[in-house]
Amino acid sequence: TYRGDVCRNVLRRDALLFFNYSLPNPEDAQEYLAQTAWGELDGVSSFCRPAARSLLCHATFQDCNPSGLGPAPKPVC
């Protein structure tokens, strides 16, 4: 589940999310990526910004697809 700040208004609190555990601290690393990119969205038009923020959050924190082979990220589209 998502416990960060950047995407708290975009992602559901109860959503199962995929975290890349090949990173030393995956939740913090992915939060940092989202936070860094979030600031760049200020240059996007206000008309497109909500969709861009949603895409950023869903691409950085992909839904998890649990399977018998282990968790895997669901494609964004």
N, CA, C, O and CB atoms as a CASP TS submission, in Angstrom:
PFRMAT TS
TARGET T0000
AUTHOR 0000-0000-0000
METHOD Language model
MODEL 1
PARENT N/A
ATOM      1  N   THR     1       0.837  -1.183   0.000  1.00  0.00           N
ATOM      2  CA  THR     1       0.000   0.000   0.000  1.00  0.00           C
ATOM      3  C   THR     1       0.883   1.248   0.000  1.00  0.00           C
ATOM      4  O   THR     1       2.049   1.208   0.391  1.00  0.00           O
ATOM      5  CB  THR     1      -0.953  -0.003   1.217  1.00  0.00           C
ATOM      6  N   TYR     2       0.296   2.344  -0.446  1.00  0.00           N
ATOM      7  CA  TYR     2       1.048   3.594  -0.535  1.00  0.00           C
ATOM      8  C   TYR     2       1.015   4.325   0.795  1.00  0.00           C
ATOM      9  O   TYR     2      -0.052   4.548   1.366  1.00  0.00           O
ATOM     10  CB  TYR     2       0.486   4.491  -1.649  1.00  0.00           C
ATOM     11  N   ARG     3       2.201   4.699   1.287  1.00  0.00           N
ATOM     12  CA  ARG     3       2.311   5.422   2.556  1.00  0.00           C
ATOM     13  C   ARG     3       3.057   6.740   2.392  1.00  0.00           C
ATOM     14  O   ARG     3       3.453   7.352   3.384  1.00  0.00           O
ATOM     15  CB  ARG     3       3.015   4.558   3.594  1.00  0.00           C
ATOM     16  N   GLY     4       3.251   7.181   1.159  1.00  0.00           N
ATOM     17  CA  GLY     4       4.005   8.404   0.910  1.00  0.00           C
ATOM     18  C   GLY     4       3.137   9.647   0.953  1.00  0.00           C
ATOM     19  O   GLY     4       1.982   9.612   1.375  1.00  0.00           O
ATOM     20  N   ASP     5       3.726  10.748   0.503  1.00  0.00           N
ATOM     21  CA  ASP     5       3.041  12.035   0.521  1.00  0.00           C
ATOM     22  C   ASP     5       2.721  12.568  -0.867  1.00  0.00           C
ATOM     23  O   ASP     5       1.643  13.118  -1.088  1.00  0.00           O
ATOM     24  CB  ASP     5       3.871  13.034   1.255  1.00  0.00           C
ATOM     25  N   VAL     6       3.647  12.409  -1.798  1.00  0.00           N
ATOM     26  CA  VAL     6       3.518  13.042  -3.109  1.00  0.00           C
ATOM     27  C   VAL     6       2.240  12.627  -3.829  1.00  0.00           C
ATOM     28  O   VAL     6       1.548  13.475  -4.394  1.00  0.00           O
ATOM     29  CB  VAL     6       4.719  12.704  -3.967  1.00  0.00           C
ATOM     30  N   CYS     7       1.924  11.360  -3.818  1.00  0.00           N
ATOM     31  CA  CYS     7       0.781  10.840  -4.586  1.00  0.00           C
ATOM     32  C   CYS     7      -0.422  10.500  -3.717  1.00  0.00           C
ATOM     33  O   CYS     7      -1.314   9.775  -4.158  1.00  0.00           O
ATOM     34  CB  CYS     7       1.198   9.610  -5.355  1.00  0.00           C
ATOM     35  N   ARG     8      -0.461  11.008  -2.498  1.00  0.00           N
ATOM     36  CA  ARG     8      -1.538  10.617  -1.572  1.00  0.00           C
ATOM     37  C   ARG     8      -2.930  11.011  -2.055  1.00  0.00           C
ATOM     38  O   ARG     8      -3.911  10.360  -1.697  1.00  0.00           O
ATOM     39  CB  ARG     8      -1.295  11.234  -0.221  1.00  0.00           C
ATOM     40  N   ASN     9      -3.033  12.071  -2.866  1.00  0.00           N
ATOM     41  CA  ASN     9      -4.342  12.479  -3.380  1.00  0.00           C
ATOM     42  C   ASN     9      -4.671  11.833  -4.720  1.00  0.00           C
ATOM     43  O   ASN     9      -5.740  12.070  -5.282  1.00  0.00           O
ATOM     44  CB  ASN     9      -4.395  13.982  -3.520  1.00  0.00           C
ATOM     45  N   VAL    10      -3.755  11.019  -5.227  1.00  0.00           N
ATOM     46  CA  VAL    10      -3.952  10.366  -6.524  1.00  0.00           C
ATOM     47  C   VAL    10      -4.184   8.868  -6.350  1.00  0.00           C
ATOM     48  O   VAL    10      -5.070   8.296  -6.985  1.00  0.00           O
ATOM     49  CB  VAL    10      -2.741  10.609  -7.438  1.00  0.00           C
ATOM     50  N   LEU    11      -3.391   8.235  -5.491  1.00  0.00           N
ATOM     51  CA  LEU    11      -3.467   6.785  -5.306  1.00  0.00           C
ATOM     52  C   LEU    11      -4.395   6.435  -4.147  1.00  0.00           C
ATOM     53  O   LEU    11      -4.463   7.152  -3.148  1.00  0.00           O
ATOM     54  CB  LEU    11      -2.066   6.199  -5.060  1.00  0.00           C
ATOM     55  N   ARG    12      -5.098   5.336  -4.297  1.00  0.00           N
ATOM     56  CA  ARG    12      -5.945   4.849  -3.201  1.00  0.00           C
ATOM     57  C   ARG    12      -5.056   4.326  -2.072  1.00  0.00           C
ATOM     58  O   ARG    12      -4.043   3.676  -2.326  1.00  0.00           O
ATOM     59  CB  ARG    12      -6.921   3.730  -3.700  1.00  0.00           C
ATOM     60  N   ARG    13      -5.426   4.602  -0.866  1.00  0.00           N
ATOM     61  CA  ARG    13      -4.644   4.143   0.292  1.00  0.00           C
ATOM     62  C   ARG    13      -4.635   2.620   0.409  1.00  0.00           C
ATOM     63  O   ARG    13      -3.679   2.050   0.934  1.00  0.00           O
ATOM     64  CB  ARG    13      -5.201   4.752   1.579  1.00  0.00           C
ATOM     65  N   ASP    14      -5.681   1.958  -0.070  1.00  0.00           N
ATOM     66  CA  ASP    14      -5.771   0.506   0.077  1.00  0.00           C
ATOM     67  C   ASP    14      -5.302  -0.254  -1.165  1.00  0.00           C
ATOM     68  O   ASP    14      -5.461  -1.473  -1.238  1.00  0.00           O
ATOM     69  CB  ASP    14      -7.192   0.117   0.395  1.00  0.00           C
ATOM     70  N   ALA    15      -4.730   0.448  -2.137  1.00  0.00           N
ATOM     71  CA  ALA    15      -4.286  -0.203  -3.372  1.00  0.00           C
ATOM     72  C   ALA    15      -3.043  -1.051  -3.108  1.00  0.00           C
ATOM     73  O   ALA    15      -2.159  -0.659  -2.346  1.00  0.00           O
ATOM     74  CB  ALA    15      -3.996   0.848  -4.468  1.00  0.00           C
ATOM     75  N   LEU    16      -2.990  -2.215  -3.748  1.00  0.00           N
ATOM     76  CA  LEU    16      -1.778  -3.025  -3.707  1.00  0.00           C
ATOM     77  C   LEU    16      -0.819  -2.473  -4.748  1.00  0.00           C
ATOM     78  O   LEU    16      -1.162  -2.383  -5.927  1.00  0.00           O
ATOM     79  CB  LEU    16      -2.087  -4.541  -3.963  1.00  0.00           C
ATOM     80  N   LEU    17       0.374  -2.106  -4.319  1.00  0.00           N
ATOM     81  CA  LEU    17       1.342  -1.492  -5.216  1.00  0.00           C
ATOM     82  C   LEU    17       2.578  -2.365  -5.344  1.00  0.00           C
ATOM     83  O   LEU    17       2.941  -3.099  -4.426  1.00  0.00           O
ATOM     84  CB  LEU    17       1.727  -0.099  -4.721  1.00  0.00           C
ATOM     85  N   PHE    18       3.214  -2.271  -6.503  1.00  0.00           N
ATOM     86  CA  PHE    18       4.451  -2.997  -6.757  1.00  0.00           C
ATOM     87  C   PHE    18       5.623  -2.111  -6.360  1.00  0.00           C
ATOM     88  O   PHE    18       5.719  -0.967  -6.804  1.00  0.00           O
ATOM     89  CB  PHE    18       4.558  -3.430  -8.252  1.00  0.00           C
ATOM     90  N   PHE    19       6.509  -2.634  -5.527  1.00  0.00           N
ATOM     91  CA  PHE    19       7.728  -1.926  -5.160  1.00  0.00           C
ATOM     92  C   PHE    19       8.910  -2.711  -5.689  1.00  0.00           C
ATOM     93  O   PHE    19       8.971  -3.931  -5.540  1.00  0.00           O
ATOM     94  CB  PHE    19       7.833  -1.729  -3.620  1.00  0.00           C
ATOM     95  N   ASN    20       9.847  -2.015  -6.303  1.00  0.00           N
ATOM     96  CA  ASN    20      11.015  -2.630  -6.914  1.00  0.00           C
ATOM     97  C   ASN    20      12.036  -2.946  -5.823  1.00  0.00           C
ATOM     98  O   ASN    20      12.826  -2.086  -5.437  1.00  0.00           O
ATOM     99  CB  ASN    20      11.631  -1.701  -8.001  1.00  0.00           C
ATOM    100  N   TYR    21      12.015  -4.171  -5.335  1.00  0.00           N
ATOM    101  CA  TYR    21      12.881  -4.548  -4.227  1.00  0.00           C
ATOM    102  C   TYR    21      14.314  -4.819  -4.649  1.00  0.00           C
ATOM    103  O   TYR    21      15.118  -5.276  -3.836  1.00  0.00           O
ATOM    104  CB  TYR    21      12.330  -5.755  -3.549  1.00  0.00           C
ATOM    105  N   SER    22      14.651  -4.545  -5.908  1.00  0.00           N
ATOM    106  CA  SER    22      16.063  -4.583  -6.292  1.00  0.00           C
ATOM    107  C   SER    22      16.755  -3.299  -5.826  1.00  0.00           C
ATOM    108  O   SER    22      17.983  -3.216  -5.839  1.00  0.00           O
ATOM    109  CB  SER    22      16.215  -4.760  -7.834  1.00  0.00           C
ATOM    110  N   LEU    23      15.976  -2.306  -5.420  1.00  0.00           N
ATOM    111  CA  LEU    23      16.521  -1.067  -4.860  1.00  0.00           C
ATOM    112  C   LEU    23      16.724  -1.251  -3.358  1.00  0.00           C
ATOM    113  O   LEU    23      15.978  -2.002  -2.730  1.00  0.00           O
ATOM    114  CB  LEU    23      15.577   0.146  -5.150  1.00  0.00           C
ATOM    115  N   PRO    24      17.719  -0.580  -2.766  1.00  0.00           N
ATOM    116  CA  PRO    24      17.977  -0.745  -1.332  1.00  0.00           C
ATOM    117  C   PRO    24      16.781  -0.387  -0.445  1.00  0.00           C
ATOM    118  O   PRO    24      16.502  -1.100   0.519  1.00  0.00           O
ATOM    119  CB  PRO    24      19.154   0.102  -0.936  1.00  0.00           C
ATOM    120  N   ASN    25      16.085   0.678  -0.744  1.00  0.00           N
ATOM    121  CA  ASN    25      14.920   1.097   0.035  1.00  0.00           C
ATOM    122  C   ASN    25      13.840   1.499  -0.965  1.00  0.00           C
ATOM    123  O   ASN    25      13.677   2.685  -1.251  1.00  0.00           O
ATOM    124  CB  ASN    25      15.269   2.287   1.028  1.00  0.00           C
ATOM    125  N   PRO    26      13.100   0.527  -1.500  1.00  0.00           N
ATOM    126  CA  PRO    26      12.225   0.794  -2.643  1.00  0.00           C
ATOM    127  C   PRO    26      11.139   1.841  -2.414  1.00  0.00           C
ATOM    128  O   PRO    26      10.884   2.657  -3.300  1.00  0.00           O
ATOM    129  CB  PRO    26      11.581  -0.461  -3.050  1.00  0.00           C
ATOM    130  N   GLU    27      10.504   1.840  -1.265  1.00  0.00           N
ATOM    131  CA  GLU    27       9.437   2.824  -1.046  1.00  0.00           C
ATOM    132  C   GLU    27       9.995   4.242  -1.056  1.00  0.00           C
ATOM    133  O   GLU    27       9.421   5.131  -1.685  1.00  0.00           O
ATOM    134  CB  GLU    27       8.715   2.550   0.285  1.00  0.00           C
ATOM    135  N   ASP    28      11.101   4.457  -0.367  1.00  0.00           N
ATOM    136  CA  ASP    28      11.705   5.793  -0.337  1.00  0.00           C
ATOM    137  C   ASP    28      12.271   6.180  -1.694  1.00  0.00           C
ATOM    138  O   ASP    28      12.159   7.335  -2.104  1.00  0.00           O
ATOM    139  CB  ASP    28      12.804   5.854   0.719  1.00  0.00           C
ATOM    140  N   ALA    29      12.880   5.226  -2.397  1.00  0.00           N
ATOM    141  CA  ALA    29      13.463   5.519  -3.709  1.00  0.00           C
ATOM    142  C   ALA    29      12.381   5.911  -4.709  1.00  0.00           C
ATOM    143  O   ALA    29      12.548   6.872  -5.460  1.00  0.00           O
ATOM    144  CB  ALA    29      14.250   4.308  -4.230  1.00  0.00           C
ATOM    145  N   GLN    30      11.282   5.176  -4.722  1.00  0.00           N
ATOM    146  CA  GLN    30      10.198   5.486  -5.649  1.00  0.00           C
ATOM    147  C   GLN    30       9.511   6.797  -5.259  1.00  0.00           C
ATOM    148  O   GLN    30       9.090   7.554  -6.134  1.00  0.00           O
ATOM    149  CB  GLN    30       9.175   4.336  -5.682  1.00  0.00           C
ATOM    150  N   GLU    31       9.395   7.069  -3.978  1.00  0.00           N
ATOM    151  CA  GLU    31       8.824   8.338  -3.516  1.00  0.00           C
ATOM    152  C   GLU    31       9.719   9.499  -3.963  1.00  0.00           C
ATOM    153  O   GLU    31       9.222  10.543  -4.387  1.00  0.00           O
ATOM    154  CB  GLU    31       8.659   8.340  -1.965  1.00  0.00           C
ATOM    155  N   TYR    32      11.036   9.313  -3.865  1.00  0.00           N
ATOM    156  CA  TYR    32      11.974  10.353  -4.295  1.00  0.00           C
ATOM    157  C   TYR    32      11.835  10.621  -5.795  1.00  0.00           C
ATOM    158  O   TYR    32      11.836  11.775  -6.224  1.00  0.00           O
ATOM    159  CB  TYR    32      13.423   9.944  -3.958  1.00  0.00           C
ATOM    160  N   LEU    33      11.716   9.555  -6.589  1.00  0.00           N
ATOM    161  CA  LEU    33      11.530   9.730  -8.034  1.00  0.00           C
ATOM    162  C   LEU    33      10.262  10.523  -8.327  1.00  0.00           C
ATOM    163  O   LEU    33      10.273  11.445  -9.143  1.00  0.00           O
ATOM    164  CB  LEU    33      11.472   8.364  -8.740  1.00  0.00           C
ATOM    165  N   ALA    34       9.181  10.164  -7.664  1.00  0.00           N
ATOM    166  CA  ALA    34       7.913  10.868  -7.885  1.00  0.00           C
ATOM    167  C   ALA    34       8.018  12.324  -7.436  1.00  0.00           C
ATOM    168  O   ALA    34       7.529  13.223  -8.120  1.00  0.00           O
ATOM    169  CB  ALA    34       6.764  10.163  -7.134  1.00  0.00           C
ATOM    170  N   GLN    35       8.646  12.554  -6.305  1.00  0.00           N
ATOM    171  CA  GLN    35       8.783  13.914  -5.774  1.00  0.00           C
ATOM    172  C   GLN    35       9.617  14.783  -6.713  1.00  0.00           C
ATOM    173  O   GLN    35       9.291  15.949  -6.936  1.00  0.00           O
ATOM    174  CB  GLN    35       9.422  13.884  -4.374  1.00  0.00           C
ATOM    175  N   THR    36      10.681  14.222  -7.257  1.00  0.00           N
ATOM    176  CA  THR    36      11.539  14.959  -8.179  1.00  0.00           C
ATOM    177  C   THR    36      10.785  15.319  -9.450  1.00  0.00           C
ATOM    178  O   THR    36      10.853  16.457  -9.915  1.00  0.00           O
ATOM    179  CB  THR    36      12.788  14.143  -8.518  1.00  0.00           C
ATOM    180  N   ALA    37      10.073  14.361 -10.010  1.00  0.00           N
ATOM    181  CA  ALA    37       9.328  14.603 -11.248  1.00  0.00           C
ATOM    182  C   ALA    37       8.131  15.519 -11.007  1.00  0.00           C
ATOM    183  O   ALA    37       7.760  16.297 -11.887  1.00  0.00           O
ATOM    184  CB  ALA    37       8.858  13.277 -11.852  1.00  0.00           C
ATOM    185  N   TRP    38       7.523  15.433  -9.820  1.00  0.00           N
ATOM    186  CA  TRP    38       6.339  16.241  -9.491  1.00  0.00           C
ATOM    187  C   TRP    38       6.629  17.725  -9.675  1.00  0.00           C
ATOM    188  O   TRP    38       5.796  18.464 -10.199  1.00  0.00           O
ATOM    189  CB  TRP    38       5.881  15.969  -8.046  1.00  0.00           C
ATOM    190  N   GLY    39       7.809  18.160  -9.242  1.00  0.00           N
ATOM    191  CA  GLY    39       8.181  19.563  -9.369  1.00  0.00           C
ATOM    192  C   GLY    39       8.264  20.021 -10.815  1.00  0.00           C
ATOM    193  O   GLY    39       8.017  21.190 -11.114  1.00  0.00           O
ATOM    194  N   GLU    40       8.607  19.113 -11.706  1.00  0.00           N
ATOM    195  CA  GLU    40       8.696  19.449 -13.126  1.00  0.00           C
ATOM    196  C   GLU    40       7.316  19.682 -13.740  1.00  0.00           C
ATOM    197  O   GLU    40       7.212  20.311 -14.793  1.00  0.00           O
ATOM    198  CB  GLU    40       9.418  18.340 -13.884  1.00  0.00           C
ATOM    199  N   LEU    41       6.268  19.190 -13.105  1.00  0.00           N
ATOM    200  CA  LEU    41       4.920  19.323 -13.657  1.00  0.00           C
ATOM    201  C   LEU    41       4.361  20.734 -13.510  1.00  0.00           C
ATOM    202  O   LEU    41       3.311  21.044 -14.072  1.00  0.00           O
ATOM    203  CB  LEU    41       3.990  18.340 -12.984  1.00  0.00           C
ATOM    204  N   ASP    42       5.044  21.582 -12.770  1.00  0.00           N
ATOM    205  CA  ASP    42       4.592  22.974 -12.662  1.00  0.00           C
ATOM    206  C   ASP    42       4.637  23.677 -14.013  1.00  0.00           C
ATOM    207  O   ASP    42       3.904  24.641 -14.234  1.00  0.00           O
ATOM    208  CB  ASP    42       5.452  23.737 -11.648  1.00  0.00           C
ATOM    209  N   GLY    43       5.487  23.204 -14.915  1.00  0.00           N
ATOM    210  CA  GLY    43       5.584  23.791 -16.245  1.00  0.00           C
ATOM    211  C   GLY    43       4.530  23.305 -17.211  1.00  0.00           C
ATOM    212  O   GLY    43       4.421  23.824 -18.321  1.00  0.00           O
ATOM    213  N   VAL    44       3.750  22.317 -16.810  1.00  0.00           N
ATOM    214  CA  VAL    44       2.681  21.764 -17.649  1.00  0.00           C
ATOM    215  C   VAL    44       1.441  22.646 -17.500  1.00  0.00           C
ATOM    216  O   VAL    44       1.190  23.189 -16.424  1.00  0.00           O
ATOM    217  CB  VAL    44       2.360  20.274 -17.257  1.00  0.00           C
ATOM    218  N   SER    45       0.682  22.787 -18.559  1.00  0.00           N
ATOM    219  CA  SER    45      -0.516  23.631 -18.493  1.00  0.00           C
ATOM    220  C   SER    45      -1.473  23.116 -17.419  1.00  0.00           C
ATOM    221  O   SER    45      -1.535  21.916 -17.153  1.00  0.00           O
ATOM    222  CB  SER    45      -1.228  23.675 -19.866  1.00  0.00           C
ATOM    223  N   SER    46      -2.203  24.024 -16.816  1.00  0.00           N
ATOM    224  CA  SER    46      -3.132  23.644 -15.749  1.00  0.00           C
ATOM    225  C   SER    46      -4.220  22.707 -16.259  1.00  0.00           C
ATOM    226  O   SER    46      -4.803  21.949 -15.484  1.00  0.00           O
ATOM    227  CB  SER    46      -3.767  24.888 -15.133  1.00  0.00           C
ATOM    228  N   PHE    47      -4.491  22.756 -17.544  1.00  0.00           N
ATOM    229  CA  PHE    47      -5.481  21.859 -18.144  1.00  0.00           C
ATOM    230  C   PHE    47      -4.980  20.412 -18.136  1.00  0.00           C
ATOM    231  O   PHE    47      -5.758  19.485 -17.914  1.00  0.00           O
ATOM    232  CB  PHE    47      -5.804  22.303 -19.586  1.00  0.00           C
ATOM    233  N   CYS    48      -3.692  20.224 -18.376  1.00  0.00           N
ATOM    234  CA  CYS    48      -3.109  18.877 -18.472  1.00  0.00           C
ATOM    235  C   CYS    48      -2.520  18.371 -17.157  1.00  0.00           C
ATOM    236  O   CYS    48      -2.285  17.172 -17.010  1.00  0.00           O
ATOM    237  CB  CYS    48      -2.037  18.865 -19.527  1.00  0.00           C
ATOM    238  N   ARG    49      -2.282  19.256 -16.210  1.00  0.00           N
ATOM    239  CA  ARG    49      -1.572  18.884 -14.984  1.00  0.00           C
ATOM    240  C   ARG    49      -2.229  17.743 -14.204  1.00  0.00           C
ATOM    241  O   ARG    49      -1.507  16.849 -13.763  1.00  0.00           O
ATOM    242  CB  ARG    49      -1.460  20.082 -14.095  1.00  0.00           C
ATOM    243  N   PRO    50      -3.553  17.714 -14.004  1.00  0.00           N
ATOM    244  CA  PRO    50      -4.136  16.586 -13.254  1.00  0.00           C
ATOM    245  C   PRO    50      -3.874  15.233 -13.920  1.00  0.00           C
ATOM    246  O   PRO    50      -3.566  14.256 -13.238  1.00  0.00           O
ATOM    247  CB  PRO    50      -5.637  16.788 -13.100  1.00  0.00           C
ATOM    248  N   ALA    51      -3.994  15.173 -15.234  1.00  0.00           N
ATOM    249  CA  ALA    51      -3.733  13.912 -15.939  1.00  0.00           C
ATOM    250  C   ALA    51      -2.257  13.547 -15.861  1.00  0.00           C
ATOM    251  O   ALA    51      -1.916  12.375 -15.703  1.00  0.00           O
ATOM    252  CB  ALA    51      -4.177  14.011 -17.411  1.00  0.00           C
ATOM    253  N   ALA    52      -1.383  14.538 -15.969  1.00  0.00           N
ATOM    254  CA  ALA    52       0.057  14.279 -15.891  1.00  0.00           C
ATOM    255  C   ALA    52       0.440  13.773 -14.502  1.00  0.00           C
ATOM    256  O   ALA    52       1.257  12.861 -14.379  1.00  0.00           O
ATOM    257  CB  ALA    52       0.854  15.554 -16.232  1.00  0.00           C
ATOM    258  N   ARG    53      -0.138  14.351 -13.470  1.00  0.00           N
ATOM    259  CA  ARG    53       0.152  13.902 -12.101  1.00  0.00           C
ATOM    260  C   ARG    53      -0.359  12.482 -11.871  1.00  0.00           C
ATOM    261  O   ARG    53       0.316  11.670 -11.239  1.00  0.00           O
ATOM    262  CB  ARG    53      -0.480  14.860 -11.075  1.00  0.00           C
ATOM    263  N   SER    54      -1.538  12.188 -12.378  1.00  0.00           N
ATOM    264  CA  SER    54      -2.084  10.843 -12.246  1.00  0.00           C
ATOM    265  C   SER    54      -1.193   9.827 -12.959  1.00  0.00           C
ATOM    266  O   SER    54      -0.898   8.763 -12.414  1.00  0.00           O
ATOM    267  CB  SER    54      -3.513  10.786 -12.807  1.00  0.00           C
ATOM    268  N   LEU    55      -0.770  10.154 -14.168  1.00  0.00           N
ATOM    269  CA  LEU    55       0.107   9.256 -14.922  1.00  0.00           C
ATOM    270  C   LEU    55       1.431   9.060 -14.192  1.00  0.00           C
ATOM    271  O   LEU    55       1.920   7.935 -14.092  1.00  0.00           O
ATOM    272  CB  LEU    55       0.356   9.806 -16.339  1.00  0.00           C
ATOM    273  N   LEU    56       2.010  10.130 -13.688  1.00  0.00           N
ATOM    274  CA  LEU    56       3.269  10.037 -12.950  1.00  0.00           C
ATOM    275  C   LEU    56       3.133   9.093 -11.761  1.00  0.00           C
ATOM    276  O   LEU    56       3.970   8.212 -11.569  1.00  0.00           O
ATOM    277  CB  LEU    56       3.717  11.424 -12.475  1.00  0.00           C
ATOM    278  N   CYS    57       2.098   9.270 -10.973  1.00  0.00           N
ATOM    279  CA  CYS    57       1.919   8.444  -9.776  1.00  0.00           C
ATOM    280  C   CYS    57       1.654   6.987 -10.126  1.00  0.00           C
ATOM    281  O   CYS    57       2.190   6.085  -9.482  1.00  0.00           O
ATOM    282  CB  CYS    57       0.776   8.984  -8.930  1.00  0.00           C
ATOM    283  N   HIS    58       0.839   6.756 -11.132  1.00  0.00           N
ATOM    284  CA  HIS    58       0.531   5.377 -11.500  1.00  0.00           C
ATOM    285  C   HIS    58       1.692   4.692 -12.211  1.00  0.00           C
ATOM    286  O   HIS    58       1.793   3.465 -12.175  1.00  0.00           O
ATOM    287  CB  HIS    58      -0.697   5.340 -12.380  1.00  0.00           C
ATOM    288  N   ALA    59       2.563   5.451 -12.851  1.00  0.00           N
ATOM    289  CA  ALA    59       3.746   4.864 -13.488  1.00  0.00           C
ATOM    290  C   ALA    59       4.834   4.580 -12.451  1.00  0.00           C
ATOM    291  O   ALA    59       5.538   3.574 -12.548  1.00  0.00           O
ATOM    292  CB  ALA    59       4.291   5.802 -14.587  1.00  0.00           C
ATOM    293  N   THR    60       4.971   5.458 -11.466  1.00  0.00           N
ATOM    294  CA  THR    60       5.995   5.277 -10.433  1.00  0.00           C
ATOM    295  C   THR    60       5.576   4.220  -9.422  1.00  0.00           C
ATOM    296  O   THR    60       6.397   3.416  -8.980  1.00  0.00           O
ATOM    297  CB  THR    60       6.273   6.600  -9.719  1.00  0.00           C
ATOM    298  N   PHE    61       4.314   4.223  -9.062  1.00  0.00           N
ATOM    299  CA  PHE    61       3.771   3.265  -8.098  1.00  0.00           C
ATOM    300  C   PHE    61       2.724   2.411  -8.812  1.00  0.00           C
ATOM    301  O   PHE    61       1.520   2.615  -8.654  1.00  0.00           O
ATOM    302  CB  PHE    61       3.149   3.996  -6.850  1.00  0.00           C
ATOM    303  N   GLN    62       3.207   1.458  -9.593  1.00  0.00           N
ATOM    304  CA  GLN    62       2.303   0.622 -10.379  1.00  0.00           C
ATOM    305  C   GLN    62       1.496  -0.302  -9.481  1.00  0.00           C
ATOM    306  O   GLN    62       1.968  -0.748  -8.436  1.00  0.00           O
ATOM    307  CB  GLN    62       3.087  -0.196 -11.403  1.00  0.00           C
ATOM    308  N   ASP    63       0.263  -0.583  -9.909  1.00  0.00           N
ATOM    309  CA  ASP    63      -0.541  -1.568  -9.202  1.00  0.00           C
ATOM    310  C   ASP    63       0.184  -2.903  -9.235  1.00  0.00           C
ATOM    311  O   ASP    63       0.877  -3.218 -10.202  1.00  0.00           O
ATOM    312  CB  ASP    63      -1.961  -1.689  -9.825  1.00  0.00           C
ATOM    313  N   CYS    64       0.025  -3.675  -8.191  1.00  0.00           N
ATOM    314  CA  CYS    64       0.668  -4.977  -8.095  1.00  0.00           C
ATOM    315  C   CYS    64      -0.281  -6.057  -8.599  1.00  0.00           C
ATOM    316  O   CYS    64      -1.477  -6.040  -8.310  1.00  0.00           O
ATOM    317  CB  CYS    64       1.104  -5.269  -6.644  1.00  0.00           C
ATOM    318  N   ASN    65       0.267  -6.981  -9.344  1.00  0.00           N
ATOM    319  CA  ASN    65      -0.485  -8.118  -9.850  1.00  0.00           C
ATOM    320  C   ASN    65       0.062  -9.364  -9.165  1.00  0.00           C
ATOM    321  O   ASN    65       0.986  -9.994  -9.682  1.00  0.00           O
ATOM    322  CB  ASN    65      -0.385  -8.230 -11.417  1.00  0.00           C
ATOM    323  N   PRO    66      -0.496  -9.736  -7.998  1.00  0.00           N
ATOM    324  CA  PRO    66       0.017 -10.915  -7.302  1.00  0.00           C
ATOM    325  C   PRO    66      -0.278 -12.175  -8.102  1.00  0.00           C
ATOM    326  O   PRO    66      -1.374 -12.344  -8.638  1.00  0.00           O
ATOM    327  CB  PRO    66      -0.592 -11.023  -5.894  1.00  0.00           C
ATOM    328  N   SER    67       0.703 -13.046  -8.175  1.00  0.00           N
ATOM    329  CA  SER    67       0.514 -14.304  -8.901  1.00  0.00           C
ATOM    330  C   SER    67       1.301 -15.393  -8.194  1.00  0.00           C
ATOM    331  O   SER    67       2.033 -15.132  -7.240  1.00  0.00           O
ATOM    332  CB  SER    67       0.961 -14.176 -10.392  1.00  0.00           C
ATOM    333  N   GLY    68       1.139 -16.605  -8.673  1.00  0.00           N
ATOM    334  CA  GLY    68       1.875 -17.726  -8.103  1.00  0.00           C
ATOM    335  C   GLY    68       3.373 -17.614  -8.301  1.00  0.00           C
ATOM    336  O   GLY    68       4.144 -18.254  -7.587  1.00  0.00           O
ATOM    337  N   LEU    69       3.791 -16.812  -9.258  1.00  0.00           N
ATOM    338  CA  LEU    69       5.214 -16.624  -9.533  1.00  0.00           C
ATOM    339  C   LEU    69       5.803 -15.474  -8.727  1.00  0.00           C
ATOM    340  O   LEU    69       7.001 -15.204  -8.818  1.00  0.00           O
ATOM    341  CB  LEU    69       5.431 -16.377 -11.014  1.00  0.00           C
ATOM    342  N   GLY    70       4.979 -14.800  -7.947  1.00  0.00           N
ATOM    343  CA  GLY    70       5.424 -13.649  -7.175  1.00  0.00           C
ATOM    344  C   GLY    70       4.788 -12.382  -7.694  1.00  0.00           C
ATOM    345  O   GLY    70       4.158 -12.391  -8.751  1.00  0.00           O
ATOM    346  N   PRO    71       4.942 -11.303  -6.973  1.00  0.00           N
ATOM    347  CA  PRO    71       4.324 -10.043  -7.392  1.00  0.00           C
ATOM    348  C   PRO    71       4.957  -9.510  -8.671  1.00  0.00           C
ATOM    349  O   PRO    71       6.154  -9.675  -8.910  1.00  0.00           O
ATOM    350  CB  PRO    71       4.440  -9.001  -6.283  1.00  0.00           C
ATOM    351  N   ALA    72       4.138  -8.876  -9.473  1.00  0.00           N
ATOM    352  CA  ALA    72       4.603  -8.266 -10.721  1.00  0.00           C
ATOM    353  C   ALA    72       3.830  -6.973 -10.934  1.00  0.00           C
ATOM    354  O   ALA    72       2.673  -6.871 -10.526  1.00  0.00           O
ATOM    355  CB  ALA    72       4.420  -9.238 -11.940  1.00  0.00           C
ATOM    356  N   PRO    73       4.458  -5.976 -11.575  1.00  0.00           N
ATOM    357  CA  PRO    73       3.738  -4.724 -11.826  1.00  0.00           C
ATOM    358  C   PRO    73       2.730  -4.885 -12.951  1.00  0.00           C
ATOM    359  O   PRO    73       3.007  -5.536 -13.959  1.00  0.00           O
ATOM    360  CB  PRO    73       4.720  -3.601 -12.163  1.00  0.00           C
ATOM    361  N   LYS    74       1.563  -4.290 -12.773  1.00  0.00           N
ATOM    362  CA  LYS    74       0.584  -4.244 -13.859  1.00  0.00           C
ATOM    363  C   LYS    74       0.981  -3.114 -14.795  1.00  0.00           C
ATOM    364  O   LYS    74       1.459  -2.077 -14.335  1.00  0.00           O
ATOM    365  CB  LYS    74      -0.878  -4.045 -13.315  1.00  0.00           C
ATOM    366  N   PRO    75       0.793  -3.292 -16.099  1.00  0.00           N
ATOM    367  CA  PRO    75       1.072  -2.186 -17.022  1.00  0.00           C
ATOM    368  C   PRO    75       0.152  -0.998 -16.726  1.00  0.00           C
ATOM    369  O   PRO    75      -0.984  -1.184 -16.291  1.00  0.00           O
ATOM    370  CB  PRO    75       0.899  -2.646 -18.490  1.00  0.00           C
ATOM    371  N   VAL    76       0.639   0.208 -16.961  1.00  0.00           N
ATOM    372  CA  VAL    76      -0.156   1.410 -16.715  1.00  0.00           C
ATOM    373  C   VAL    76      -1.321   1.470 -17.689  1.00  0.00           C
ATOM    374  O   VAL    76      -2.437   1.821 -17.306  1.00  0.00           O
ATOM    375  CB  VAL    76       0.713   2.680 -16.837  1.00  0.00           C
ATOM    376  N   CYS    77      -1.068   1.131 -18.936  1.00  0.00           N
ATOM    377  CA  CYS    77      -2.125   1.177 -19.954  1.00  0.00           C
ATOM    378  C   CYS    77      -2.523  -0.222 -20.364  1.00  0.00           C
ATOM    379  O   CYS    77      -3.400  -0.391 -21.212  1.00  0.00           O
ATOM    380  CB  CYS    77      -1.670   1.976 -21.184  1.00  0.00           C
TER
END
